Every structure is written in structure tokens, then in C-alpha cells.
């Protein structure tokens, strides 16, 4: 059986939806890999250059047993993290997935610092967009 590298999978997925990929772009994509297979957070910037708002509803990755949309918030001096069902990205805007805000939460990760992990973002209309996420260590290097 032939195994495709993450970069090859990314090219195939992007070629499958060229119009959508030209409207949306993912930059600065990376995972913070934690020791002992602790959950890993994924960060990136998602730019919607299209004429309409899009709604992000989920994400998948072969490097994660489960991959969820999450948001960190502060309430009463306490940090809280919760699942998010969907996130609207208005036309012409960029949404940053970053520490202390929206992020991906990778459960049961198989991530290795210095490597890459392919993530496929899923949208309410059924379209998808894939990107290769760099994997960094717990310190973000």
C-alpha cells in the first residue's frame, strides 16, 4: 500500500476545490505538541476573501483522534475553555485562532515536533479546505 505524505494530500485536497480555496486562505498554521500525548492546540489565521460570509463547523486530521473547535474566555477572573459548534467568518475578514481565543483542540494526538499534520476544515455548505500545520514543541519552537 502506498502512503501519501501530508504535503501530497494537501495538494490533492486544494486542487479538488479551487474556487473555494481561492476565496479562503489559511496562514501561520501550527500545532503546539505537548508531552505524554496530552491534548494539543492548533492555531492559524483564516482569511475569507470571498463575497459572502462562511461558517466553519468543524475540522478533522489523521494526526488527531478527535479534532474540535474550541474557544478560551475569561469570566470572573477564571479562564474557561468550551466547545464551539460553528464560527462565522464575514466576507473580507481574517479570524485568528490563537492562544486565549479560538483554537483547535486535538485529542489523542500523534504529533511530532518538527513534523507536519494535515488538517481539513469543514464548512456548513459541505465544502472543505485543507492545510499542512507545522508541529512545534510545548514552548512553541
C-alpha contacts under 8 A as a table, 3 or more apart, distances in Angstrom:
res1	aa1	res2	aa2	distance
4	X	8	X	6.01
4	X	9	X	6.40
5	X	8	X	5.33
5	X	9	X	6.49
6	X	9	X	5.10
6	X	10	X	6.16
6	X	116	X	6.96
6	X	117	X	6.49
6	X	118	X	5.65
6	X	132	X	6.80
7	X	10	X	5.05
7	X	11	X	6.37
7	X	118	X	7.72
7	X	132	X	6.69
8	X	11	X	5.20
8	X	12	X	6.34
9	X	12	X	5.16
9	X	13	X	6.20
9	X	118	X	7.62
10	X	13	X	5.19
10	X	14	X	6.11
10	X	118	X	6.78
10	X	130	X	5.91
10	X	131	X	5.98
10	X	132	X	6.59
11	X	14	X	5.21
11	X	15	X	6.10
12	X	15	X	5.25
12	X	16	X	6.32
13	X	16	X	5.14
13	X	17	X	6.99
13	X	129	X	7.19
13	X	130	X	6.21
14	X	17	X	5.67
14	X	18	X	6.25
14	X	21	X	6.44
14	X	129	X	6.73
14	X	130	X	6.49
15	X	18	X	5.49
17	X	20	X	5.59
17	X	21	X	6.06
17	X	127	X	7.80
17	X	128	X	7.72
17	X	129	X	7.71
18	X	21	X	5.00
18	X	22	X	6.11
19	X	22	X	5.23
19	X	23	X	6.66
20	X	23	X	5.20
20	X	24	X	6.31
20	X	127	X	7.63
20	X	129	X	7.73
21	X	24	X	5.19
21	X	25	X	6.56
21	X	129	X	6.58
22	X	25	X	7.17
22	X	49	X	7.85
23	X	48	X	5.93
23	X	49	X	4.82
23	X	50	X	4.51
24	X	46	X	6.94
24	X	47	X	5.52
24	X	48	X	4.71
24	X	49	X	5.86
24	X	50	X	6.92
24	X	129	X	7.99
25	X	46	X	5.78
25	X	47	X	5.20
25	X	48	X	6.84
25	X	49	X	7.88
26	X	29	X	6.90
26	X	44	X	6.65
26	X	45	X	5.58
26	X	46	X	4.77
26	X	47	X	6.49
26	X	131	X	6.87
27	X	44	X	5.90
27	X	45	X	5.20
27	X	46	X	6.76
28	X	43	X	7.48
28	X	44	X	5.05
28	X	45	X	6.15
29	X	42	X	7.34
29	X	43	X	5.66
29	X	44	X	4.16
29	X	45	X	6.99
29	X	131	X	7.62
29	X	132	X	7.19
29	X	133	X	4.78
29	X	134	X	6.38
30	X	42	X	5.69
30	X	43	X	5.45
30	X	44	X	6.48
30	X	133	X	4.48
30	X	134	X	4.47
30	X	135	X	5.59
30	X	136	X	6.91
31	X	40	X	6.48
31	X	41	X	5.63
31	X	42	X	4.25
31	X	43	X	6.27
31	X	133	X	6.42
31	X	134	X	6.28
31	X	135	X	4.86
31	X	136	X	6.04
32	X	40	X	5.57
32	X	41	X	5.51
32	X	42	X	6.45
32	X	135	X	6.28
32	X	136	X	5.19
32	X	137	X	5.69
32	X	138	X	5.53
32	X	139	X	7.68
32	X	140	X	6.02
33	X	38	X	7.98
33	X	39	X	7.81
33	X	40	X	5.22
33	X	41	X	7.44
33	X	111	X	6.19
33	X	112	X	6.94
33	X	113	X	6.57
33	X	135	X	6.48
33	X	136	X	5.96
33	X	137	X	5.13
33	X	138	X	5.56
34	X	37	X	6.37
34	X	38	X	5.55
34	X	39	X	6.88
34	X	40	X	5.98
34	X	137	X	6.64
34	X	138	X	5.16
35	X	38	X	6.12
35	X	138	X	7.47
37	X	108	X	6.28
37	X	109	X	6.00
37	X	110	X	7.40
38	X	107	X	7.50
38	X	108	X	7.16
38	X	109	X	7.48
39	X	105	X	6.61
39	X	106	X	5.45
39	X	107	X	4.79
39	X	108	X	6.35
39	X	109	X	6.49
40	X	105	X	5.88
40	X	106	X	4.99
40	X	107	X	6.79
40	X	109	X	6.76
41	X	103	X	6.38
41	X	104	X	5.46
41	X	105	X	4.77
41	X	106	X	6.09
42	X	97	X	7.70
42	X	98	X	7.97
42	X	103	X	5.65
42	X	104	X	4.60
42	X	105	X	6.30
42	X	106	X	7.28
43	X	96	X	7.70
43	X	97	X	4.89
43	X	98	X	5.20
43	X	99	X	7.53
43	X	103	X	5.54
43	X	104	X	6.62
44	X	96	X	6.13
44	X	97	X	5.10
44	X	98	X	6.86
44	X	103	X	7.93
45	X	94	X	6.57
45	X	95	X	5.74
45	X	96	X	4.46
45	X	97	X	5.90
46	X	94	X	5.49
46	X	95	X	5.31
46	X	96	X	6.49
46	X	97	X	7.86
47	X	89	X	8.00
47	X	92	X	7.30
47	X	93	X	5.87
47	X	94	X	4.12
47	X	95	X	6.43
48	X	53	X	7.55
48	X	54	X	7.52
48	X	89	X	6.60
48	X	90	X	6.90
48	X	91	X	5.47
48	X	92	X	5.41
48	X	93	X	5.61
48	X	94	X	6.23
49	X	91	X	6.08
49	X	92	X	4.84
49	X	93	X	7.07
50	X	53	X	7.61
50	X	91	X	5.62
50	X	92	X	6.57
51	X	91	X	5.46
51	X	92	X	7.35
52	X	90	X	6.73
52	X	91	X	4.91
53	X	88	X	6.68
53	X	89	X	5.55
53	X	90	X	4.06
53	X	91	X	4.71
54	X	88	X	5.76
54	X	89	X	5.33
54	X	90	X	6.43
54	X	91	X	7.43
54	X	123	X	7.15
54	X	124	X	7.70
55	X	86	X	6.34
55	X	87	X	5.48
55	X	88	X	4.34
55	X	89	X	6.13
55	X	123	X	5.55
55	X	124	X	5.62
56	X	86	X	5.39
56	X	87	X	5.09
56	X	88	X	6.30
56	X	89	X	7.55
56	X	121	X	7.14
56	X	122	X	5.99
56	X	123	X	4.48
56	X	124	X	6.35
57	X	69	X	7.89
57	X	85	X	6.03
57	X	86	X	4.39
57	X	87	X	6.64
57	X	121	X	7.86
57	X	122	X	5.68
57	X	123	X	5.17
57	X	124	X	5.81
58	X	67	X	7.83
58	X	68	X	6.45
58	X	69	X	6.22
58	X	85	X	7.49
58	X	86	X	7.15
58	X	121	X	6.01
58	X	122	X	5.01
58	X	123	X	6.95
59	X	67	X	5.96
59	X	68	X	6.45
59	X	69	X	7.29
59	X	104	X	7.97
59	X	119	X	6.70
59	X	120	X	5.48
59	X	121	X	4.38
59	X	122	X	5.52
60	X	64	X	7.48
60	X	66	X	7.15
60	X	67	X	5.55
60	X	68	X	7.98
60	X	119	X	5.76
60	X	120	X	5.32
60	X	121	X	6.71
60	X	122	X	7.94
61	X	64	X	5.46
61	X	65	X	7.91
61	X	66	X	7.80
61	X	67	X	6.85
61	X	117	X	7.23
61	X	118	X	5.92
61	X	119	X	4.70
61	X	120	X	6.34
62	X	65	X	7.26
62	X	117	X	7.75
62	X	118	X	7.28
62	X	119	X	7.82
63	X	109	X	5.74
63	X	110	X	5.04
63	X	111	X	6.27
63	X	117	X	6.10
63	X	118	X	7.50
64	X	67	X	5.97
64	X	106	X	5.31
64	X	107	X	5.76
64	X	108	X	5.70
64	X	109	X	4.53
64	X	110	X	6.33
65	X	106	X	7.19
65	X	107	X	5.58
65	X	108	X	4.93
65	X	109	X	6.31
66	X	106	X	5.98
66	X	107	X	5.16
66	X	108	X	6.97
67	X	104	X	6.59
67	X	105	X	5.59
67	X	106	X	4.63
67	X	107	X	6.26
68	X	83	X	6.95
68	X	84	X	7.84
68	X	104	X	5.58
68	X	105	X	5.18
68	X	106	X	6.71
69	X	83	X	5.90
69	X	84	X	5.34
69	X	85	X	7.07
69	X	86	X	7.70
69	X	102	X	7.34
69	X	103	X	6.22
69	X	104	X	4.91
69	X	105	X	6.43
70	X	81	X	6.70
70	X	82	X	5.53
70	X	83	X	4.55
70	X	84	X	5.28
70	X	102	X	5.67
70	X	103	X	5.34
70	X	104	X	5.78
70	X	105	X	6.39
71	X	81	X	5.59
71	X	82	X	5.57
71	X	83	X	6.59
71	X	84	X	6.64
71	X	100	X	7.57
71	X	101	X	5.17
71	X	102	X	4.22
71	X	103	X	6.11
72	X	79	X	6.82
72	X	80	X	5.55
72	X	81	X	4.33
72	X	82	X	6.62
72	X	99	X	7.84
72	X	100	X	5.20
72	X	101	X	4.78
72	X	102	X	6.42
73	X	79	X	5.73
73	X	80	X	5.30
73	X	81	X	6.39
73	X	100	X	6.70
73	X	101	X	6.56
74	X	77	X	6.08
74	X	78	X	5.47
74	X	79	X	4.53
74	X	80	X	6.11
75	X	78	X	5.26
75	X	79	X	6.44
75	X	80	X	7.21
84	X	87	X	7.40
89	X	93	X	6.70
89	X	94	X	7.34
89	X	95	X	6.76
90	X	93	X	5.79
96	X	102	X	7.31
97	X	101	X	6.47
97	X	102	X	4.69
97	X	103	X	4.78
97	X	104	X	7.74
98	X	101	X	5.59
98	X	102	X	6.02
98	X	103	X	5.85
99	X	102	X	7.41
99	X	103	X	7.07
106	X	109	X	5.90
111	X	115	X	7.35
111	X	116	X	7.82
111	X	117	X	7.22
111	X	135	X	6.68
112	X	115	X	5.53
112	X	116	X	7.82
112	X	135	X	6.33
112	X	136	X	7.74
113	X	135	X	4.83
113	X	136	X	4.67
113	X	137	X	5.25
114	X	134	X	6.99
114	X	135	X	5.59
114	X	136	X	6.12
115	X	134	X	6.14
115	X	135	X	5.35
115	X	136	X	7.92
116	X	132	X	6.04
116	X	133	X	5.40
116	X	134	X	4.62
116	X	135	X	5.50
117	X	132	X	5.52
117	X	133	X	5.11
117	X	134	X	6.60
117	X	135	X	7.03
118	X	130	X	6.80
118	X	131	X	5.68
118	X	132	X	4.41
118	X	133	X	6.03
119	X	130	X	5.52
119	X	131	X	5.52
119	X	132	X	6.32
119	X	133	X	6.93
120	X	128	X	6.34
120	X	129	X	5.50
120	X	130	X	4.15
120	X	131	X	6.56
121	X	128	X	5.44
121	X	129	X	5.15
121	X	130	X	6.07
122	X	126	X	6.73
122	X	127	X	6.24
122	X	128	X	4.64
122	X	129	X	6.79
123	X	126	X	5.53
123	X	127	X	5.51
123	X	128	X	6.08
124	X	127	X	7.40
136	X	139	X	7.61
136	X	140	X	5.23
136	X	141	X	5.14
137	X	140	X	5.27
137	X	141	X	5.50
138	X	141	X	7.49
